[in-house]
Amino acid sequence: MLVQDRVLQVVEPVTGELLAEHTLVAPGETSILDDHYGGPRPERPRRAARPRTVVEKAFLGLGPVAEAFLTGAAAAGVTKLSGEIGEILTLQAAHGSEPVLGR
């Protein structure tokens, strides 16, 4: 590692290849390059749905619409969804996903 003009360089010792280069910051400051993480961080972190039952896991197999439904219900404080989700899965088994998902 080399430090020059407030820049830290990580160099491969055998080849001399520059592996990384970072600007030094004062203690307590942060230096984050969004490009390292695929772009800027979203305003709010996104929490994925966490199915707790076999029925919920099967329901989430319907895709993003089901996930939005489940996370919305959880955010609203609904705790007993298994009956409703079971009915939706029964309809899906009988009629297919397209009509159930409103496509």
LUMPA-606596 format. One record per atom (N, C-alpha, C, O): residue in one letter; x, y, z. Coordinates in steps of 0.02 Angstrom, whole numbers, padded with zeros to 5 digits, always signed. Each point is the difference from the previous one (the first is absolute). Example, Ala and Ser with C-alpha at 12.3 -4.5 7.8 and 13.67 -1.06 7.14 Angstrom:
2
A+00660-00284+00390
A-00045+00059+00000
A+00045+00060+00000
A+00052-00001+00033
S-00070+00054-00069
S+00042+00059+00003
S-00039+00055+00037
S+00025+00055+00008
//
This chain:
103
M+00042-00059+00000
M-00042+00059+00000
M+00044+00062+00000
M+00052+00003+00033
L-00073+00045-00070
L+00036+00064-00005
L-00049+00056+00015
L-00058-00004-00017
V+00083+00057+00049
V-00041+00059+00012
V+00037+00059-00029
V+00057+00015+00019
Q-00090+00020-00066
Q+00028+00060-00031
Q-00056+00051-00009
Q-00053-00018-00026
D+00064+00079+00046
D-00048+00054-00011
D-00070-00019+00022
D-00048+00011-00036
R+00042-00040+00096
R-00064-00019+00030
R-00037-00053-00040
R-00062-00004+00002
V+00099-00036-00040
V-00028-00055-00039
V+00035-00065+00021
V+00062-00003-00001
L-00101-00047+00019
L+00026-00065+00018
L-00002-00044-00062
L-00052-00006-00032
Q+00108-00023+00015
Q+00003-00046-00057
Q+00019-00069+00024
Q+00047-00009+00038
V-00086-00041-00061
V+00015-00070+00016
V+00032-00028-00063
V-00031-00002-00053
V+00093-00021+00060
V+00039-00023-00057
V+00019-00073+00010
V+00020-00020+00055
E-00026-00020-00108
E+00020-00071+00002
E+00076+00000+00005
E+00034+00027-00043
P-00006-00059+00096
P+00072+00006+00012
P+00044-00030-00054
P+00055+00026-00012
V-00075-00079-00021
V+00043-00032-00049
V-00003+00036-00067
V+00052+00015-00030
T-00113-00001+00006
T-00007+00030-00067
T-00001+00075+00000
T+00013+00032-00051
G-00028-00002+00109
G-00005+00073+00003
G-00066+00026-00025
G-00010+00060-00006
E-00037-00106-00010
E-00066+00020-00025
E-00039+00037+00054
E-00002-00021+00057
L-00028+00077-00077
L-00042+00039+00046
L-00067-00036+00008
L-00037-00007-00049
L+00022-00015+00109
L-00061-00038+00013
L-00058+00045+00023
L-00057-00012-00017
A+00074+00063+00055
A-00052+00045+00026
A+00031+00067+00016
A+00059+00006+00014
E-00102+00045-00017
E+00022+00068+00015
E-00057+00036+00036
E-00055+00004-00027
H+00069+00022+00086
H-00052+00032+00040
H+00026+00065+00029
H+00056+00004+00025
T-00097+00047-00028
T+00016+00064+00031
T-00009-00007+00075
T-00050-00027+00023
L+00099+00050+00015
L-00004-00003+00073
L-00047+00054+00026
L-00003+00055-00029
V-00033-00070+00082
V-00045+00048+00031
V+00018+00007+00073
V+00036-00042+00028
A-00062+00094+00003
A+00014+00012+00071
A-00033-00053+00044
A-00050-00030-00022
P+00075+00018+00081
P-00032-00048+00046
P-00074+00018+00011
P-00016+00058+00012
G-00026-00108-00015
G-00072+00011+00009
G-00038+00014-00064
G-00061-00004-00001
E+00096+00020-00053
E-00032+00011-00065
E-00004-00066-00038
E+00035-00048+00016
T-00078+00047-00066
T-00006-00060-00042
T+00014+00018-00072
T-00011+00057-00022
S+00036-00105-00014
S+00014+00008-00071
S-00028-00061-00036
S+00029-00054+00003
I-00086+00064-00035
I-00033-00056-00033
I-00009+00017-00074
I-00025+00053-00017
L+00045-00099-00025
L-00010+00008-00072
L-00060-00043-00020
L+00002-00062+00004
D-00056+00095-00024
D-00061-00036-00018
D+00011-00052-00055
D-00034-00051-00002
D+00083+00064-00042
D+00014-00047-00055
D+00021-00069+00026
D-00010-00051-00034
H+00039+00049+00094
H+00020-00065+00028
H-00060-00042+00019
H+00006-00061+00008
Y-00064+00092+00000
Y-00059-00035+00025
Y-00057-00001-00050
Y-00058-00013+00018
G+00072+00027-00081
G-00052-00003-00051
G-00044+00062-00002
G-00055-00003-00029
G+00076+00058+00057
G-00039+00061-00002
G-00013+00027+00070
G+00021-00031+00049
P-00056+00088-00045
P-00011+00030+00066
P-00048-00042+00042
P-00041-00038-00026
R+00047+00045+00090
R-00044-00035+00047
R-00071+00030-00004
R-00007+00061-00006
P-00044-00103+00008
P-00067+00027-00002
P-00015+00041+00063
P+00033-00007+00051
E-00083+00051-00056
E-00019+00043+00057
E-00017-00042+00061
E+00022+00014+00056
R-00060-00067-00067
R-00019-00045+00054
R+00020-00071-00019
R-00011-00020-00057
P+00038-00017+00104
P+00016-00069-00017
P-00064-00040-00014
P-00052+00013+00030
R+00057-00060-00076
R-00058-00041-00017
R+00004-00065+00039
R+00051-00035-00001
R-00104+00019+00035
R-00002-00062+00038
R-00038-00052-00040
R-00057+00012-00021
A+00087-00068+00011
A-00033-00054-00036
A-00051-00033+00045
A+00006-00001+00061
A-00057-00027-00093
A-00051-00037+00037
A+00033-00062+00030
A+00040-00033-00031
R-00059+00018+00092
R+00026-00059+00034
R-00058-00047+00016
R-00033+00007+00051
P+00021-00055-00095
P-00055-00046+00011
P+00012-00042+00063
P+00055-00024+00012
R-00108+00015+00027
R+00006-00037+00062
R-00032-00069-00004
R+00015-00043+00042
T-00057+00032-00090
T-00034-00065-00006
T+00010-00028-00070
T+00022+00034-00045
V-00040-00098+00038
V+00004-00032-00066
V-00047+00035-00049
V+00016+00009-00058
V-00075+00011+00083
V-00049+00034-00043
V+00028+00066-00024
V-00007+00017-00059
E+00038+00021+00103
E+00030+00064-00020
E+00056-00010-00051
E+00006+00039-00048
K+00034-00090+00058
K+00054-00015-00049
K-00029-00016-00068
K+00025+00024-00051
A-00078-00065+00049
A-00033-00016-00064
A-00030+00062-00031
A+00004+00010-00061
F-00034+00033+00102
F-00031+00061-00024
F+00052+00046-00032
F-00013+00029-00053
L+00072-00022+00084
L+00052+00043-00028
L+00026-00026-00067
L+00030+00037-00038
G-00043-00101+00024
G+00019-00028-00065
G-00039+00032-00057
G+00018-00008-00058
L-00072+00044+00074
L-00039+00034-00052
L+00036+00062-00026
L-00018+00027-00053
G+00069-00004+00088
G+00041+00055-00026
G-00007+00066+00038
G-00023+00001+00057
P+00043+00054-00090
P+00002+00066+00032
P-00067+00024+00026
P-00003+00035+00051
V-00052-00051-00086
V-00066+00022+00023
V-00016-00032+00068
V-00025+00034+00045
A+00040-00098-00038
A-00012-00034+00063
A+00045+00028+00055
A-00022+00008+00057
E+00084+00007-00074
E+00045+00028+00050
E-00024+00069+00023
E+00002+00014+00060
A-00025+00027-00107
A-00027+00066+00019
A-00061-00007+00045
A-00008+00037+00048
F-00036-00086-00064
F-00059-00012+00040
F+00020-00021+00071
F-00027+00026+00049
L+00074-00072-00043
L+00020-00026+00065
L+00035+00054+00042
L-00014+00006+00059
T+00059+00032-00089
T+00035+00052+00037
T-00048+00057+00019
T+00007+00029+00054
G-00055-00014-00097
G-00050+00051+00016
G-00043-00022+00058
G-00016+00041+00044
A-00004-00103-00044
A-00041-00026+00055
A+00040+00001+00066
A-00027+00017+00052
A+00091-00036-00056
A+00042+00001+00060
A+00009+00071+00026
A-00001+00012+00060
A+00010+00036-00106
A+00008+00069+00020
A-00064+00027+00033
A+00004+00044+00043
A-00061-00070-00065
A-00064+00022+00029
A-00016-00036+00066
A-00049+00015+00033
G+00091-00063-00015
G-00010-00035+00063
G-00045-00061-00004
G-00020-00027+00051
V+00003+00006-00111
V-00042-00059-00009
V+00041-00062+00019
V+00055-00010-00027
T-00081-00030+00072
T+00038-00058+00023
T-00028-00067-00023
T+00036-00049-00002
K-00099+00047-00017
K-00031-00064-00018
K-00019+00002-00074
K-00057+00016-00017
L+00104-00033-00025
L-00012+00000-00072
L-00005-00070-00030
L-00018-00007-00058
S+00033-00044+00097
S+00005-00067-00030
S-00063-00022-00035
S+00003-00032-00052
G-00062+00049+00079
G-00063-00019-00033
G-00008+00034-00067
G-00016-00033-00050
E+00028+00099+00048
E-00007+00037-00062
E+00052-00023-00052
E-00016-00008-00059
I+00077-00001+00082
I+00052-00023-00045
I-00015-00069-00027
I+00011-00015-00058
G-00037-00028+00102
G-00020-00068-00021
G-00053+00002-00054
G+00003-00039-00048
E-00052+00085+00055
E-00052+00007-00051
E+00029+00024-00066
E-00019-00025-00053
I+00065+00072+00056
I+00032+00025-00061
I+00038-00057-00035
I-00003-00006-00061
L+00039-00034+00101
L+00037-00056-00030
L-00047-00052-00030
L+00016-00031-00050
T-00074+00021+00081
T-00050-00047-00027
T-00026+00026-00067
T-00007-00038-00047
L-00007+00103+00044
L-00022+00030-00064
L+00054-00006-00053
L-00014-00014-00058
Q+00076+00025+00078
Q+00055-00004-00047
Q+00007-00071-00027
Q+00013-00010-00059
A-00021-00040+00103
A+00005-00069-00022
A-00056-00018-00048
A+00009-00039-00047
A-00068+00067+00058
A-00058-00016-00042
A-00001+00039-00066
A-00021-00027-00051
H+00044+00089+00052
H-00008+00044-00058
H+00066+00024-00031
H-00001+00032-00052
G+00057-00046+00084
G+00064+00024-00025
G+00019+00067+00031
G-00041+00033+00032
S+00102-00013-00043
S+00025+00062+00030
S-00025+00063-00032
S-00011+00050+00034
E+00001-00051-00099
E-00019+00061-00037
E-00063+00033+00029
E+00003+00059+00017
P-00060-00094-00011
P-00059+00034+00027
P+00007+00020+00073
P-00027+00051+00021
V+00063-00090+00018
V+00008+00016+00070
V+00042+00062+00009
V-00013+00041+00045
L+00064-00032-00086
L+00044+00058+00005
L-00026+00061-00037
L+00031+00053+00001
G-00089-00061-00034
G-00030+00057-00035
G+00035+00019-00064
G+00003+00059-00017
R+00023-00108-00017
R+00035+00016-00063
R-00045-00012-00059
R+00020+00010-00057
//
